[in-house]
Amino acid sequence: MKQVLSAFLVLWFLISVSHAYDAARRQPPPPPPRKLMEGAVVPSREERQKARRLYQLARQENRQLRWDECLAGQAFKRAKYIVYQMDKHLGDERFFAHTDPRSEGNPAWSYVYTCYKGRERCAGENLAQGDNTAEITHRNLMNSPTHRENIKNIEYNRVGIACYNYICVELFAGV
């Protein structure tokens, strides 16, 4: 009886280990390590280049859009806020959203208001996540109906774009 029980336990252990190994192999690779820059007050050179390329691609879709440095600065603050909140809350995806889970509001509107103090007629926000090129990020945004609508909306004539780590933010305003 002991031999049967021992054989059963060994067999059970081998099957469990095999299933755990198979499940671990099927999971996607972890994201690249994040380079949180506590004191960063401006985007890195690479982040600025990506944001400028995203602007060029958006401008091809909507010739009304003009670069706005104030909105770009606010977009950087927004991207940085999202990264810090997700890291602080262990990757909590609720912070990668247009609504802040703590306040239930969309902080993007206050960022746009900071630049125009109520002179804006309309405002919009696009969020992108991932360590992709500007071209892939733009294509992903254009494949989403709501993000595409923001980019192509001719009521928007100002845009500020910034990337921080793996988050890019596009803030739109109609002034």
C-alpha positions as CSV (number, residue, x, y, z in Angstrom):
1,M,0.0,0.0,0.0
2,K,2.8,2.4,0.9
3,Q,4.5,1.7,-2.5
4,V,1.2,2.5,-4.3
5,L,0.8,5.7,-2.3
6,S,4.4,6.7,-2.9
7,A,4.1,6.0,-6.6
8,F,0.9,8.1,-6.7
9,L,2.5,11.0,-4.9
10,V,5.6,10.9,-7.3
11,L,3.3,10.8,-10.3
12,W,1.1,13.6,-8.9
13,F,4.2,15.7,-8.3
14,L,5.6,15.2,-11.8
15,I,2.2,16.1,-13.4
16,S,1.9,19.2,-11.3
17,V,5.5,20.4,-12.1
18,S,4.9,19.6,-15.8
19,H,1.6,21.7,-15.9
20,A,3.3,24.6,-14.0
21,Y,6.2,24.5,-16.5
22,D,3.9,24.5,-19.5
23,A,1.8,27.4,-18.0
24,A,5.0,29.4,-17.4
25,R,6.2,28.8,-21.0
26,R,2.9,30.1,-22.5
27,Q,2.9,33.4,-20.6
28,P,4.2,36.4,-22.5
29,P,7.6,37.7,-21.6
30,P,7.8,40.3,-18.8
31,P,7.9,43.9,-19.9
32,P,11.3,45.5,-20.1
33,P,12.6,47.1,-16.9
34,R,11.4,50.6,-16.4
35,K,13.8,53.4,-15.9
36,L,11.9,55.6,-13.4
37,M,13.6,59.0,-13.3
38,E,12.4,60.6,-10.0
39,G,13.8,64.0,-10.9
40,A,12.9,64.0,-14.6
41,V,11.2,67.3,-15.4
42,V,11.6,66.9,-19.2
43,P,11.4,63.9,-21.5
44,S,14.6,62.3,-22.6
45,R,16.0,62.9,-26.1
46,E,14.5,59.6,-27.3
47,E,11.1,60.4,-25.7
48,R,11.1,63.8,-27.4
49,Q,11.9,62.3,-30.8
50,K,9.1,59.7,-30.4
51,A,6.6,62.5,-29.5
52,R,7.7,64.6,-32.4
53,R,7.3,61.7,-34.8
54,L,3.8,61.0,-33.4
55,Y,3.0,64.6,-34.0
56,Q,4.2,64.3,-37.7
57,L,2.0,61.2,-38.2
58,A,-1.0,62.8,-36.5
59,R,-0.5,65.9,-38.7
60,Q,-0.6,63.8,-41.8
61,E,-4.1,62.7,-40.7
62,N,-5.3,66.2,-39.6
63,R,-3.6,69.3,-41.2
64,Q,-5.4,71.5,-38.6
65,L,-3.2,70.3,-35.8
66,R,-0.4,72.6,-34.5
67,W,2.2,71.7,-32.0
68,D,1.6,73.3,-28.6
69,E,4.5,73.4,-26.2
70,C,2.3,74.0,-23.1
71,L,0.2,70.9,-24.0
72,A,3.3,68.9,-24.6
73,G,4.5,69.8,-21.1
74,Q,1.2,68.8,-19.6
75,A,1.1,65.6,-21.6
76,F,4.5,64.7,-20.1
77,K,3.2,65.4,-16.6
78,R,0.2,63.1,-17.4
79,A,2.4,60.3,-18.8
80,K,4.7,60.5,-15.8
81,Y,1.7,60.4,-13.4
82,I,0.3,57.3,-15.0
83,V,3.7,55.5,-14.9
84,Y,4.3,56.4,-11.2
85,Q,0.7,55.4,-10.2
86,M,0.9,52.1,-12.1
87,D,4.3,51.3,-10.5
88,K,3.2,52.4,-7.0
89,H,0.1,50.2,-7.3
90,L,2.0,47.2,-8.8
91,G,1.0,47.6,-12.4
92,D,-2.7,48.4,-11.6
93,E,-4.1,49.0,-15.1
94,R,-6.9,51.1,-13.7
95,F,-4.4,54.0,-13.8
96,F,-3.9,53.6,-17.5
97,A,-7.3,55.1,-18.2
98,H,-9.0,58.3,-19.0
99,T,-10.6,58.2,-15.6
100,D,-8.5,58.3,-12.4
101,P,-9.7,55.5,-10.2
102,R,-9.3,57.6,-7.0
103,S,-11.1,60.8,-8.1
104,E,-13.4,59.2,-10.8
105,G,-12.6,62.3,-13.0
106,N,-10.5,62.8,-16.1
107,P,-7.4,64.7,-15.1
108,A,-6.6,65.5,-18.7
109,W,-9.1,68.3,-18.7
110,S,-7.3,70.1,-15.9
111,Y,-4.1,69.7,-17.9
112,V,-5.6,71.3,-21.0
113,Y,-7.2,74.0,-18.8
114,T,-3.8,74.9,-17.4
115,C,-2.7,75.9,-20.8
116,Y,-5.8,77.8,-22.0
117,K,-7.6,78.9,-18.8
118,G,-11.1,78.3,-20.2
119,R,-10.4,79.6,-23.7
120,E,-10.6,76.0,-25.2
121,R,-13.8,75.1,-27.0
122,C,-13.0,71.4,-26.8
123,A,-10.4,69.0,-25.5
124,G,-9.4,65.3,-26.0
125,E,-6.9,62.8,-24.9
126,N,-5.2,59.7,-26.4
127,L,-3.2,57.3,-24.3
128,A,-0.9,54.7,-25.6
129,Q,1.1,52.0,-23.8
130,G,4.0,49.8,-24.8
131,D,7.6,50.0,-25.9
132,N,6.7,50.5,-29.6
133,T,8.0,52.8,-32.3
134,A,6.1,55.9,-33.1
135,E,4.8,54.3,-36.3
136,I,3.4,51.3,-34.5
137,T,1.9,53.5,-31.7
138,H,0.3,55.7,-34.3
139,R,-1.1,52.7,-36.2
140,N,-2.6,51.3,-33.0
141,L,-4.2,54.6,-32.2
142,M,-5.6,54.9,-35.7
143,N,-7.0,51.3,-35.4
144,S,-9.1,52.4,-32.4
145,P,-12.3,54.3,-33.4
146,T,-12.2,56.7,-30.5
147,H,-8.5,57.5,-30.7
148,R,-8.8,57.9,-34.5
149,E,-11.7,60.3,-34.0
150,N,-9.5,62.5,-31.7
151,I,-6.7,62.6,-34.2
152,K,-8.9,63.4,-37.2
153,N,-11.3,65.8,-35.4
154,I,-10.9,69.1,-37.2
155,E,-12.2,71.0,-34.2
156,Y,-8.9,70.3,-32.6
157,N,-6.2,72.7,-33.8
158,R,-3.6,72.3,-31.0
159,V,-1.9,69.1,-29.8
160,G,0.8,68.4,-27.3
161,I,2.4,64.9,-27.2
162,A,4.8,63.4,-24.7
163,C,6.1,60.0,-23.9
164,Y,7.5,58.8,-20.6
165,N,8.9,55.3,-20.3
166,Y,6.2,53.1,-21.9
167,I,3.3,55.6,-21.9
168,C,2.5,58.2,-24.5
169,V,-0.1,60.9,-24.1
170,E,-1.6,63.1,-26.8
171,L,-3.6,66.1,-25.5
172,F,-5.8,67.9,-28.0
173,A,-7.4,71.3,-27.7
174,G,-9.7,73.4,-29.9
175,V,-8.9,77.1,-29.3
